[in-house]
Amino acid sequence: MALDSFADLIEPFARRGVDLGLGRLQAALAELGHPERRFAAVQVAGTNGKGSISTLVHQSLLAAGIQAGLYTSPHLVSWTERIRPGAEPIEPEVLRRHLLTARASAETHGLTPFELVTAAAFLAFAEAGCPLVVLEVGLGGRLDATTCHPAREVIGFASVGLDHREFLGPDLASIAGEKAGVLQGGSVAVSGPQAPAVAAVLEAAAAAAGAELRWRPPLARQADGRLMIGDAWGDCGLAGAVQAVNGAVALGMLEALTERGWVIPMAAVREGFAAARWPGRLQQLQRHGVPLLLDGAHNPPAAEALRRELAEQPDRHGLDPGPRCWVIGMLANKEGPAILETLLAPGDRAWIVPVPDHSCWSRATLVEAAPALAPQLMEAAELQAGIAAAHSAAGGRRVIVAGSLYLIGGLLAASE
């Protein structure tokens, strides 16, 4: 059965594109009876790791017997992935019903697609009776639609890096300021290590807002990926050394919720960490007999994390030593040359492919911007052709697909 694209309900609002602000959605939510006031929420902001932290918290709450909701973005295959009023994604017919409910108010107030889907998510969580919802910030924080929830008493900060500079500002301090805008008086915020410029902004913003900022060191981590959770080692269902940092933030948020009366035993936390899954990040799969490793790596900090992970633990990700073959598609608004310069080791080769329905970097534009990359770059007309060419050049070894979550989503959708 074909997936419901919800295009008839969402695309009419696409003309607004990205337009940050709270007023439009706040007005629409008031007309809809303020569904956002019918559940408590925690919020996760940052650049890289938001989704991992969110799912670690969500799975731990579920393991503790709390019917928690989860709201994330972007999705890889279906809009339903973004909204979980419990353990499973929202049913397509239920999401369609809530989008229809929100449509009139969305038209009246000129909502963006993200604001419309956020309104539908809030309606879904309220209807399902979720007592607590984990909200992943979509873009920035201060003016993000998720910040329309009025009482986010616990906030997590994932790693803050350079991304979306066209919306958030030219440097780390500016970007951190937008993300720190989620802080509220009386809230507890938890962060792992940050760059000095980011840490200074978060400290100042917390003091100005009257929030408590708690710094957490990375969790101890074993070579097999197990993390020290509380006073015992536990499995983590999410791959990569970076989960030691993400896990520390998630654990700190859960501890803060416990202080506020939520019953979350440490055994449930360990169960939740083990159950966590987040597709498209260090994900291994076979497609038409081709072994693949998928990772979004859509900005320079994410590219650095991927390169470091592959250098330190190639065996865990099914990679052999030596030069590697990549298939990479990157949106035109991303820092394409910087991402490639980070990802590609000497001797590596990359097939540059388009991301369907998006403006993208091509081989020609990349070579123009970074001529030194030319010998390592090839071009393919579409993703499958790129995978076939890379697989042939790799001699059957694993091919890495990276650069855009939209590219990864298209691949996973085609694999359904």
N, C-alpha and C positions, 0 to 999 in steps of 0.2 A: 504494500500500500504506500502510495506517495505521501511524503511528509507534508503537513499543512504548513505552508510558508507564511500564512497570515498577511500576505502581500496586500490583499484588498483592504485590510484594516490599518496596516502600519505605513505602507508606502505613501499614502496621501499626505502624511505629515513630514515626509523626508525633505520637503523643500526648505524647511528651517535648518536642516543639517545640525551641526553642533552649535548650540546657543546657550551658554551656561547662565544659570539664574534660578532663583527659588520661587519668585512671585507667581509665575504662571501655574506651576504645579500646586503650590499652596492654595491658590484660588480654586483650582479644579477639585482638589481633595476636600475643600470645604463644601462644595456643591455635592460631592459624593458622600457626605456624612462623616468625614474625617475617619476613614478606616485605619489610618496610621496611628490613631490614638487607642486602638483596641489591642495592641500588643506591645511588649517591651522589645528593645532592640539593642544590639551591639553593632559597632561599625568598624570596618577595616579599610584604612587608607594607605597610600604609598604608591610606589611605581612597579616594583617586581616582587612577587610573593604574596600579593593580596589574596588571590584565589586559593593558594595552598593554606594560608592561615585560616581563611574562612571555612574551608572544608574540614580542617583539623578541629576547629571549634565546633562546627555543626555536628560532625560525627561523634564527638565526645558528648555533646548534649543529648543526642539520640541514644547513645549507649547508657546514659544516666537515666533514661526513661522520660526525658522531656521532649514533647512533640515540637521540636524547634523547626523554624523555617530557615531557608537559605535563599539569598538573592545575589546572583553573580553576573558578571559580563566580561567579555562578550561570550556568545555561544559559538560552538564549533559546527554543529549540524542543524539544530532546531532551536527556535526561541524558547521552547519549553524547558531547555536545559537551565535557563536562567532562574527559574522559580521552582523551589522545592517546598511545598507546604508540609514537610515531613521528610521521610526518607527518600521518596521518589520524585522525579520531575512532575510538574503539573500535567494533567491530561490535556491533550490538544483542545478538546471540546470545552473544557473548563476555562482555559486561557482565552479561547475565542469568546466565550460568554462574558468574561470580565472586560475584555477589550471593547466589546459592544456596549457594555454598561458605561465605560469611561468615554466613549467616542464623542458624545454630545458636548461634554465639558471640555474635552480635548480640542474640539473644533472651536468652541467659544473662546478659549484662552490661548489658542495657537501653540499647543504643546509640541515639543520635538518627539521623534520616535522613542527615544530613551525615556522621556518623561511620561509618555503614554503607557509604555510597558511597566514603568515603575508604579504608576497609578493602578494598573491591572494587578501587579504583584501585591500591592498593599490590600486591595480588595480580596485577593485570594487568601492571603495570610489571615485577614480578619474573619473571613467566612469559615476557614478551616479551624479556627479557634487556636491558632498557634500562640502560646503564651510568650514566646521569645523568638526573635528572628535575627539572623546574622546578615548584615547588609554590607556587601562589598561596594566601595565607591567606584563609580564608573570612570570619571575623569576629574582630576583635581581633588576637590573636597569641599571647600568653602561654599561653592555655588553648585555642587553636584546634587542631582535629584534625590539621592538617598538621604541627604542632610535635611530634607523636609520632615523626617521623623523628629518629633520634638524632644525626645528624652533618650539620648544614646549615652547611658551612664558609663559604659566600658568601651574604650576605643583602642584599636590596635594599629600600629604603624609598621607596615612592611618597609623594606629598603627603599629609600627615596633616591632617584637618579634622574638623569637628563632624558626627558621624553615629553612629547606634546608641548614643545616650547612655544609653538605658535599660539597656544591658548593659555599657558601657565606662566610664561616668563622666560627670560634668556639664560638664567643661571640657576644653580642649585638653591641659593637662598630664596629666590623668587618662587621657584616651584615648591619648596618646602613651606613657604608662607601660605600658599594656596591649600596645600594638604593639611597644614596645621589649623586651618580655618574650621575644621570639624570639631575642635575642642569646645567643650561646654563647661560652665561653672559646676563644680562638684563632681565632674566625671573623673574616672581613672583612665589614664592612657598608658599603654605598654609598648615599648619599642626595643628592638635589638640594636646592635651597634649601627651607627650612622656616620656618614662623613662629617667632619667637624663643622662645616658650614650649615649642614642640616641640623645637627644636634643643637647648635646655638639657637637656631630659629625655633625649634620645638620647645626648648627650655623657656625662651622668652614668651612664646605664645601660650604655653601652659600657665606661666605665672600671671600673664595678663588676663587670661580667661578664668582664673581661679580653679584650674584643674591640677590633679596630681599626675606627674609624669614618672613612670617607673622604668628604669633601664634594666634589661635582662641580657646576660651573656649567653652565647650559644649553648645549647644543651650538649653534654658529652655525647660523642658519637663513636660507635664501633665501625670497623671496616666493612661489616656486612650491612650497615645502614641502621642498626638498632640504636635507639636513643635512650638516654637516662631520663626517665619520666618519673618525677618524684624521687623515690628512693629505690627504684628498680629499673632494669633495662626492659625496653619494650620495642616491638616492631613498629616501623613506620611504613605505611602503604604508599608513600610518595617518595620518588627517587631523587637522589642528589644530595651532596654534602650541604647544600644551602638549607635543607630541611632542619638542620640543627638550629639555625637562626629562626626560621619560620616557626618551628616547634616551640622555641622559647617564648616567642610572642604569644602564640596560641595558649600555651600553658599559663602564662601570666594573666591573660584575659579570663581564662577559666577560674583561676584563683581569685581574681577580683569579683567574678560573679558569685563564687562561693561565699565571699565576705558579705555579699548583699542578700544572702539567704537562699540562693539556688543550691540544691543538693547535688553535688557532682563528685562522687567518690573518685579517688585516683585510679582505682581499677577500671572505672568507666572511661577515664581519659586514655589509659593505655589501650583499651579496647577500641576506642574511637580513632586513635592515631593509627592503629593497625588496619582499620577498615577504610581509611581515607583513600580516595582515588581522584586523580585530576588529569584527564586525558590531554594529549597534545604536548605534554611536558616530559621529556626523556622517555617517550613511549616507544616500545619495540613492537613491531608487528610484521607480518608477511603479507605482501600484496602481489598476487599473480606470481608467486614463487620468488619474489624479490624481498630480501630482508631489509627492513627500513628502521631507522631511528628518527622519531619525530620530535621536534622541539621548536616552539614559536620563536624564541630569541629575536624579538622584534624591535629591540633598542640596544644601544651599546652596553648598558649594564647587564642585560640579559645575555648578550653575546659573550661578555667576559665570563659570566657564570658558567655558560655552556662550555666554552673553551677550557676553562679551568677543570671542570668536571671530566671532560673527555681526556685531558692530559693526565689527571691524577688516577682515574679509575676506568680505563677503557674496557677492561674485561667485563665489568658489571653491566656495560651497555652494548655488549656483543661486538665490540670493535677490535680489529687486529692492529698491531703496530704498523707504522709507516704512513705514507700519504693516503689521504682519504678523498672520496668523491662526494660532492654535495649537490643538492638541488635546492636552489634558493629563489624565493620570490619575495619582494619587499615593496611596500607601498611607497609612493613618491614622496610623501611627507615625512618619511623616516630617514635617518642618517645612514643611507645605504653604504657609502664608502667606508665609514667608520665601522659599521657592523661587519663588513667583509674583511677589512684589515684585522679585525679582532678574531674572526672565526677561522680564517684560512691560514694554515701552517705552510711553510715552504714545501712545495711539491703537491699540495692539495689542488684539486680542480673543482670548479663549481659551474653548474649549468644554470644560467639565469632564466627564469620562466615568469610569465605574467601571472598576476593574481586576478582571476576573473572578476569582471565588473568593478575594477578599481584602477585608478591611475598608479602606474608602477615604475620602478627603475627598470631600464633595459640594459643590456650589455653595453650599448653605445653610450648611454648617458653615464654609466658607471666608469667606463674607460675614459671618457672626457673629463670626469671629475677626479679620477685617480688613475692616471696612465700606467703606473707601476703594476696595477692589478691585471693588465691586459693578458699576459701569458697564461694566467690561471683561469680565465673566464671563457666559457662557451655560452651558447644561447640555444634554447629550444622553444618551439612555438607554443607548447603547452606542457602541463605538469607531467602527464604520462610519458610524453616523448622525452622529457628531461630525465625521468627515472630510468627509462630504458637505456638511454645513452650512458648515464652514469653507471648503471649496473654493468653494462658491457665493459666500460673502461675500468671498473673496479674488479673485474675478474670474478664476479659472483659474490664479492664481499658486501657487507652492509653499506647501504647508501644513507646519508643523513639528509633529511628534508627539514628546512628551517626558513626563518625570515619573517613569516607572517602567520598569525593564528587563522586568518581567513584562508590562507593556502592550506594549512593543516586541516581546517574544517572541510574544505572542498574534497580533500583526499579521503577523509573519514566518511563523508557523505557518499562518495563513490564506492566505498568499501562495504556499505550497508547491504 
